[in-house]
Amino acid sequence: MQTRPGRWLTALAGAFVIAAGQAMALAEDASAPQAQAPDFEVNFSGSVRVRYETVSAPFRAGLEGSDQFLSSQIFLRADARMGQATGVVELIDARGALADDGSIVATSAVNALDIYQAYLDLPLGERVSVRAGRFIMPIGSKRLADASSFSNVPDNFEGVQLHVSPGENWQFLGFVTAPVERRPSDQASLRRNAQGFDRADWDTRFMGAHLTRTGLAENLNAQAYLFVLDRADGTRLYTPGARLWREAAPGRADFEAELIGQTGHAVTGGVREDVRAASTHIAAGYTFDTRWAPRLSVQTAWASGDDVAGDGEWNRFNPLFGGRGSDFGHTGIFGPLSRQNMIITGARLQVREGPVRAHLLVQDVRLASATDQWVRGRLRDETGASGRHVGQVVDARVRWRALPERRLDIEFGAATLLKGRFAREAPGAPDAANPVYGYLAVSTRF
């Protein structure tokens, strides 16, 4: 059996990450005092969440009627410490019920009893550590790598990470990983919550380097990064980006600007094409130093679409493993927005008072390319005759911490898509009213 050259690349990259960490550790002050004999400690924790979702009408091609979904999510976690080394084992049990006939149950919703995280953190000095095993990777703004809290089964990975703090206010992360493939994945098994064993898909490799600098003048922070996605089918994407932001705080303005490019090669429909794609996210807000601490903000997001099919160049931006909820609102069985072939402009109001957090988000949505697909709606008009306007999305959420220390959280939300011309007239668009979505979730931690 032949070994893919890319696997040798993965092995060499992983060895380089570990070797680099060891070299940095050896370079530290040899006169540092020796650690005491290691002690051992184990702590157990977990969480339980139950959520009911319903949507009144479809916006995706091929669907009819209303839909609903009842999901449960259980995490059980053990954290062990021996000296400065730590290990984590976390189990997940995510199940679903009440899905209507014709609805699609995804592996992001169901994953019956499996190992979610299992990793070891090894310090290689005061400023260097290595993590190896299975873990989650929320990185930076989380727009390219996330473990979404709204998802019933957030993304996880297997591989190795290198964490370095080269100086005050500096953080570096390097990683070589493979996404974890959830099993089983067929509809019949998911609907009956069948149990399988997840495994890493090493035919897909996700690698990168991410640098953060905090504490700049005027309370600014900055990040720069390069991510690489390499698949067995010949797809290889290079995604560099930069981000500058100021955190929100009472009585001052905040802002964020992130610019992301993408190049390489993509295989679509068996055809290999050069990639030229990009995405931006720009937001600005102000938090009032009054009761309820209201924060008003505006945002605009753009992600390129593929203008001409079959021209040898692929222009639709690939968001890799990024999250959507924090920028665009509810996902679950709703979630009409993604960072693909989209121009999204919106305004948000956030308030908080004691145990209550709430937000209202209003967005206008257009296609970046009228001839490319609205990915979440699975709709496309290759002629462009249906226009670009997908519609407006209105999204609201309230979270109440009914008991302190996260012993009981109650959350409910609602959203609607007011369909624009494209969502109504594109070939295959469902002949249905504007969808209205709602959910209620109850969760606890222990």
C-alpha positions as CSV (number, residue, x, y, z in Angstrom):
1,M,0.0,0.0,0.0
2,Q,1.4,3.4,-1.0
3,T,1.7,6.1,1.6
4,R,0.6,9.6,0.7
5,P,3.4,12.1,0.6
6,G,1.2,14.4,2.6
7,R,1.4,12.0,5.6
8,W,5.1,12.3,5.6
9,L,4.6,16.1,5.6
10,T,2.3,15.8,8.6
11,A,4.8,13.6,10.5
12,L,7.7,16.0,9.8
13,A,5.6,19.0,10.8
14,G,4.6,17.4,14.0
15,A,8.2,16.4,14.8
16,F,9.2,20.0,14.0
17,V,6.6,21.4,16.4
18,I,7.8,19.2,19.3
19,A,11.5,19.8,18.5
20,A,11.0,23.5,18.4
21,G,9.4,23.4,21.8
22,Q,12.2,21.4,23.2
23,A,14.8,23.7,21.8
24,M,13.1,26.7,23.3
25,A,12.8,25.0,26.7
26,L,16.6,24.1,26.7
27,A,17.3,27.7,25.9
28,E,15.7,28.9,29.1
29,D,17.8,29.7,32.2
30,A,19.4,26.5,33.4
31,S,19.7,27.9,36.9
32,A,16.0,27.9,37.5
33,P,15.0,26.1,40.7
34,Q,14.1,22.4,40.3
35,A,10.4,21.5,40.8
36,Q,9.4,19.6,43.8
37,A,8.4,15.9,43.6
38,P,5.2,15.8,41.6
39,D,1.9,15.4,43.4
40,F,-1.3,14.0,41.9
41,E,-4.8,15.5,41.8
42,V,-8.0,14.7,39.8
43,N,-11.1,16.8,39.5
44,F,-14.4,15.8,37.9
45,S,-16.9,18.1,36.3
46,G,-19.6,18.1,33.7
47,S,-22.6,19.7,32.1
48,V,-26.1,18.8,30.9
49,R,-28.2,20.7,28.4
50,V,-31.6,20.0,26.9
51,R,-32.9,22.2,24.0
52,Y,-36.1,22.2,21.9
53,E,-36.0,24.0,18.5
54,T,-38.8,24.6,16.0
55,V,-39.0,26.4,12.7
56,S,-42.3,27.1,10.9
57,A,-41.3,26.9,7.2
58,P,-38.2,25.9,5.1
59,F,-35.8,28.2,3.3
60,R,-33.6,25.3,2.0
61,A,-34.1,23.6,-1.3
62,G,-35.8,20.3,-1.2
63,L,-37.6,20.8,2.1
64,E,-41.3,21.2,2.9
65,G,-43.3,22.1,5.9
66,S,-42.2,22.9,9.5
67,D,-39.5,21.2,11.5
68,Q,-38.5,20.5,15.1
69,F,-35.7,19.0,17.0
70,L,-35.2,18.0,20.7
71,S,-31.6,17.6,21.6
72,S,-29.7,16.6,24.8
73,Q,-26.0,17.1,25.4
74,I,-24.0,15.7,28.3
75,F,-20.3,16.3,29.0
76,L,-18.4,14.4,31.6
77,R,-14.8,15.6,32.3
78,A,-11.8,14.5,34.4
79,D,-8.8,16.8,34.8
80,A,-5.7,15.2,36.2
81,R,-2.6,17.0,37.4
82,M,0.8,15.5,38.2
83,G,3.3,18.2,39.0
84,Q,3.2,20.7,36.1
85,A,1.8,18.1,33.6
86,T,-2.0,17.9,33.1
87,G,-4.3,15.5,31.3
88,V,-7.9,15.7,30.3
89,V,-10.5,13.1,29.4
90,E,-13.9,14.3,28.4
91,L,-16.9,12.2,27.2
92,I,-19.8,13.5,25.2
93,D,-23.3,12.0,24.8
94,A,-25.4,14.1,22.3
95,R,-28.7,12.8,21.2
96,G,-31.7,13.9,19.3
97,A,-35.5,13.2,18.9
98,L,-38.7,14.5,17.4
99,A,-37.1,15.4,14.0
100,D,-39.9,15.6,11.4
101,D,-40.1,13.3,8.4
102,G,-37.9,14.7,5.6
103,S,-35.7,16.7,7.9
104,I,-31.9,16.0,7.9
105,V,-30.2,15.0,11.1
106,A,-26.5,16.0,11.0
107,T,-23.5,14.7,12.8
108,S,-23.2,18.2,14.4
109,A,-26.4,17.3,16.3
110,V,-26.0,13.6,17.3
111,N,-23.0,11.8,18.6
112,A,-24.0,9.1,21.1
113,L,-21.4,8.4,23.9
114,D,-17.9,9.0,22.6
115,I,-14.6,10.5,23.6
116,Y,-14.7,14.2,22.9
117,Q,-11.3,15.2,24.4
118,A,-8.4,13.2,25.6
119,Y,-5.1,15.1,25.7
120,L,-1.9,15.6,27.7
121,D,-0.3,19.0,28.4
122,L,3.4,18.8,28.9
123,P,5.4,21.9,30.0
124,L,8.8,22.3,28.3
125,G,9.8,25.3,30.4
126,E,8.2,28.4,31.8
127,R,7.1,29.7,28.5
128,V,6.6,26.6,26.4
129,S,4.2,23.7,26.5
130,V,3.0,21.0,24.1
131,R,-0.5,19.5,23.9
132,A,-1.0,16.2,22.3
133,G,-4.1,14.0,21.7
134,R,-7.8,14.9,20.9
135,F,-8.9,18.5,21.8
136,I,-11.0,21.4,20.7
137,M,-9.4,24.5,19.0
138,P,-11.2,27.8,19.4
139,I,-8.6,30.1,17.9
140,G,-8.5,33.9,17.7
141,S,-11.8,35.4,16.5
142,K,-13.1,31.8,16.0
143,R,-14.1,32.6,12.4
144,L,-11.8,29.9,11.0
145,A,-11.6,27.4,13.9
146,D,-14.1,27.2,16.7
147,A,-15.9,24.9,19.2
148,S,-19.4,26.5,19.0
149,S,-21.3,26.4,22.2
150,F,-24.6,26.4,20.3
151,S,-23.7,23.3,18.4
152,N,-24.8,20.0,20.0
153,V,-21.5,18.4,18.9
154,P,-18.8,21.1,18.5
155,D,-15.8,20.4,16.2
156,N,-12.8,18.6,17.7
157,F,-9.4,17.5,16.4
158,E,-6.5,15.1,16.9
159,G,-2.8,16.1,16.7
160,V,-0.3,18.3,18.5
161,Q,-0.2,21.9,19.5
162,L,2.8,24.1,20.6
163,H,2.0,27.0,22.9
164,V,4.7,29.6,23.4
165,S,4.8,32.9,25.4
166,P,7.9,34.5,23.9
167,G,7.4,37.7,26.0
168,E,5.0,39.8,27.9
169,N,1.7,40.2,26.0
170,W,2.8,37.7,23.3
171,Q,1.2,34.3,22.6
172,F,2.1,31.9,19.8
173,L,0.2,28.8,18.8
174,G,1.4,26.2,16.3
175,F,-0.5,23.1,15.4
176,V,-0.7,20.0,13.2
177,T,-4.1,18.3,13.4
178,A,-6.7,16.2,11.7
179,P,-10.5,16.8,12.2
180,V,-12.3,14.1,14.1
181,E,-14.8,12.3,11.9
182,R,-18.0,11.5,13.7
183,R,-19.4,8.0,13.4
184,P,-21.9,6.8,12.4
185,S,-23.0,9.4,9.8
186,D,-25.9,7.8,7.9
187,Q,-29.4,9.1,8.5
188,A,-30.9,5.9,9.8
189,S,-28.2,5.5,12.5
190,L,-28.3,9.2,13.5
191,R,-32.1,9.1,13.9
192,R,-31.9,6.2,16.2
193,N,-29.0,7.7,18.1
194,A,-26.7,4.7,17.3
195,Q,-23.3,4.6,18.9
196,G,-20.1,4.5,17.0
197,F,-16.5,5.4,17.6
198,D,-15.2,8.6,16.2
199,R,-11.8,8.7,14.5
200,A,-9.4,11.3,13.1
201,D,-9.6,11.8,9.4
202,W,-5.8,12.0,8.6
203,D,-6.7,12.3,4.9
204,T,-7.5,15.8,5.9
205,R,-4.9,17.8,7.7
206,F,-5.4,21.2,9.4
207,M,-2.2,23.0,10.3
208,G,-1.3,26.5,11.2
209,A,0.6,29.2,13.1
210,H,-1.2,32.0,15.1
211,L,0.5,34.9,16.8
212,T,-1.3,37.3,19.3
213,R,0.0,40.6,20.6
214,T,-2.1,42.3,23.4
215,G,-1.5,45.5,25.3
216,L,-0.7,47.8,22.4
217,A,-1.3,51.6,22.6
218,E,-4.9,52.8,22.9
219,N,-5.9,49.3,24.3
220,L,-5.4,47.7,21.0
221,N,-4.7,44.0,20.3
222,A,-3.5,42.3,17.1
223,Q,-3.3,38.9,15.6
224,A,-1.6,37.4,12.5
225,Y,-1.9,33.9,11.3
226,L,-1.5,31.3,8.5
227,F,-3.7,28.2,8.3
228,V,-3.3,25.3,5.9
229,L,-6.0,22.8,4.9
230,D,-4.7,19.8,3.0
231,R,-7.0,17.1,1.7
232,A,-6.4,13.7,0.0
233,D,-8.4,14.8,-3.1
234,G,-5.7,17.4,-4.0
235,T,-7.3,20.4,-2.3
236,R,-4.7,22.6,-0.5
237,L,-5.8,25.9,0.9
238,Y,-3.5,28.6,2.4
239,T,-5.4,31.1,4.5
240,P,-3.4,34.0,5.9
241,G,-5.1,36.7,7.9
242,A,-4.7,39.6,10.3
243,R,-7.0,41.1,13.0
244,L,-6.9,44.3,15.0
245,W,-9.4,45.0,17.7
246,R,-10.2,46.9,21.0
247,E,-12.3,45.1,23.6
248,A,-15.7,46.5,24.6
249,A,-15.8,48.3,28.0
250,P,-18.3,50.7,29.7
251,G,-18.0,54.3,28.6
252,R,-15.8,53.7,25.5
253,A,-15.9,52.7,21.8
254,D,-14.7,49.4,20.6
255,F,-14.0,48.0,17.1
256,E,-12.7,45.0,15.2
257,A,-11.3,44.6,11.7
258,E,-10.2,41.2,10.3
259,L,-8.9,40.6,6.8
260,I,-8.5,37.1,5.4
261,G,-7.1,35.9,2.1
262,Q,-7.2,32.4,0.6
263,T,-5.2,30.8,-2.1
264,G,-4.0,27.4,-3.3
265,H,-6.0,24.7,-5.1
266,A,-9.5,23.3,-4.7
267,V,-11.1,20.2,-6.2
268,T,-14.7,20.7,-7.0
269,G,-16.7,18.2,-9.0
270,G,-13.5,16.3,-9.8
271,V,-11.9,19.4,-11.3
272,R,-8.8,21.0,-9.8
273,E,-9.0,24.8,-9.8
274,D,-6.8,27.7,-8.6
275,V,-8.2,29.4,-5.5
276,R,-8.5,33.2,-5.3
277,A,-10.8,34.1,-2.4
278,A,-11.1,36.5,0.5
279,S,-13.2,37.5,3.5
280,T,-13.5,40.6,5.7
281,H,-15.3,41.4,9.0
282,I,-15.5,44.9,10.3
283,A,-17.5,46.0,13.4
284,A,-17.7,49.0,15.6
285,G,-19.6,49.7,18.8
286,Y,-20.1,51.7,22.0
287,T,-21.0,50.5,25.5
288,F,-22.9,53.0,27.6
289,D,-21.8,53.3,31.3
290,T,-25.3,53.1,32.6
291,R,-27.7,50.5,34.0
292,W,-28.1,47.4,31.7
293,A,-24.7,48.4,30.1
294,P,-26.3,48.7,26.6
295,R,-23.9,48.2,23.8
296,L,-24.8,49.4,20.3
297,S,-22.8,48.1,17.4
298,V,-22.8,47.8,13.6
299,Q,-21.0,45.2,11.5
300,T,-20.4,44.2,7.9
301,A,-19.0,40.9,6.7
302,W,-18.1,39.9,3.1
303,A,-17.0,36.6,1.8
304,S,-16.3,36.1,-1.9
305,G,-18.3,33.9,-4.2
306,D,-17.4,32.1,-7.4
307,D,-18.3,34.4,-10.3
308,V,-17.9,32.1,-13.3
309,A,-18.4,28.3,-13.0
310,G,-15.7,26.2,-14.8
311,D,-13.3,29.0,-15.6
312,G,-10.4,27.3,-13.8
313,E,-10.5,29.7,-10.9
314,W,-12.4,29.0,-7.6
315,N,-13.4,32.2,-5.8
316,R,-15.9,31.1,-3.1
317,F,-14.3,31.6,0.3
318,N,-13.9,28.5,2.5
319,P,-14.5,29.2,6.3
320,L,-12.6,26.1,7.2
321,F,-13.8,25.0,10.7
322,G,-15.1,28.4,11.8
323,G,-18.1,29.3,13.8
324,R,-21.1,31.3,12.7
325,G,-23.3,32.0,15.7
326,S,-21.4,34.8,17.4
327,D,-21.4,36.9,14.3
328,F,-24.6,35.9,12.5
329,G,-27.0,34.6,15.1
330,H,-28.7,31.2,15.7
331,T,-27.6,28.0,14.0
332,G,-29.1,24.7,15.0
333,I,-32.0,23.7,12.6
334,F,-32.1,27.4,11.4
335,G,-28.8,29.1,10.6
336,P,-29.3,30.7,7.1
337,L,-26.0,32.6,7.2
338,S,-22.4,31.5,6.6
339,R,-19.1,33.0,5.6
340,Q,-19.5,31.9,2.0
341,N,-20.6,34.1,-1.0
342,M,-22.2,36.6,1.3
343,I,-22.4,40.4,2.0
344,I,-24.0,40.9,5.4
345,T,-24.6,44.2,7.1
346,G,-26.2,44.6,10.5
347,A,-26.8,46.3,13.8
348,R,-26.8,44.8,17.2
349,L,-28.1,45.8,20.7
350,Q,-26.7,43.9,23.7
351,V,-27.8,44.5,27.4
352,R,-26.9,42.8,30.7
353,E,-28.3,43.3,34.2
354,G,-27.3,40.9,37.0
355,P,-28.0,37.3,35.8
356,V,-29.7,38.4,32.5
357,R,-28.0,38.8,29.1
358,A,-29.9,39.7,26.0
359,H,-29.3,40.8,22.4
360,L,-31.2,41.8,19.3
361,L,-29.5,41.5,15.9
362,V,-30.9,42.8,12.6
363,Q,-29.0,41.9,9.3
364,D,-29.5,42.5,5.6
365,V,-28.1,39.7,3.4
366,R,-27.0,39.7,-0.2
367,L,-25.0,37.3,-2.3
368,A,-21.4,38.4,-3.2
369,S,-21.9,36.7,-6.6
370,A,-25.4,36.5,-8.1
371,T,-24.4,33.4,-10.1
372,D,-22.9,31.4,-7.2
373,Q,-24.7,29.4,-4.5
374,W,-26.4,30.5,-1.4
375,V,-24.7,27.8,0.6
376,R,-27.0,27.5,3.6
377,G,-30.1,27.6,1.4
378,R,-28.6,25.2,-1.2
379,L,-30.0,27.5,-3.9
380,R,-28.2,28.7,-7.0
381,D,-29.2,30.7,-10.2
382,E,-26.3,30.3,-12.6
383,T,-27.9,33.0,-14.9
384,G,-28.0,35.6,-12.1
385,A,-31.6,36.4,-13.0
386,S,-32.9,36.0,-9.4
387,G,-30.7,38.8,-8.2
388,R,-28.6,39.0,-5.1
389,H,-31.0,39.9,-2.3
390,V,-31.5,36.9,0.1
391,G,-33.4,39.0,2.7
392,Q,-33.3,40.3,6.2
393,V,-32.6,38.2,9.3
394,V,-33.9,39.3,12.7
395,D,-32.4,37.4,15.7
396,A,-33.1,37.8,19.4
397,R,-31.8,35.9,22.5
398,V,-32.2,36.1,26.3
399,R,-30.2,34.1,28.8
400,W,-31.1,34.0,32.5
401,R,-28.7,32.5,35.1
402,A,-31.4,31.3,37.4
403,L,-28.9,30.0,39.9
404,P,-25.4,31.3,40.6
405,E,-22.2,29.6,39.5
406,R,-23.8,28.3,36.4
407,R,-25.9,25.8,38.3
408,L,-28.9,26.5,36.2
409,D,-29.1,28.6,33.0
410,I,-32.3,29.2,31.0
411,E,-32.0,30.5,27.5
412,F,-34.6,31.2,24.8
413,G,-34.4,32.9,21.4
414,A,-36.3,33.6,18.2
415,A,-35.4,34.5,14.7
416,T,-36.9,35.0,11.3
417,L,-35.8,35.3,7.7
418,L,-37.7,37.9,5.7
419,K,-37.1,36.5,2.3
420,G,-35.8,38.7,-0.5
421,R,-36.1,38.1,-4.2
422,F,-33.4,35.5,-4.4
423,A,-34.8,33.4,-1.6
424,R,-38.2,33.5,-3.2
425,E,-37.4,33.1,-6.9
426,A,-34.2,31.1,-7.3
427,P,-34.7,27.7,-9.0
428,G,-35.8,25.2,-6.5
429,A,-36.7,27.7,-3.8
430,P,-39.4,26.3,-1.5
431,D,-42.8,27.9,-2.0
432,A,-43.3,28.8,1.6
433,A,-43.8,31.7,4.0
434,N,-41.0,33.4,5.8
435,P,-39.5,30.9,8.3
436,V,-39.9,31.7,12.0
437,Y,-37.5,29.9,14.4
438,G,-37.6,29.5,18.2
439,Y,-35.9,27.5,20.9
440,L,-35.8,27.0,24.6
441,A,-32.7,25.5,26.4
442,V,-32.1,24.6,30.0
443,S,-28.5,23.7,31.1
444,T,-26.5,23.1,34.3
445,R,-22.9,22.5,35.3
446,F,-21.6,20.4,38.1
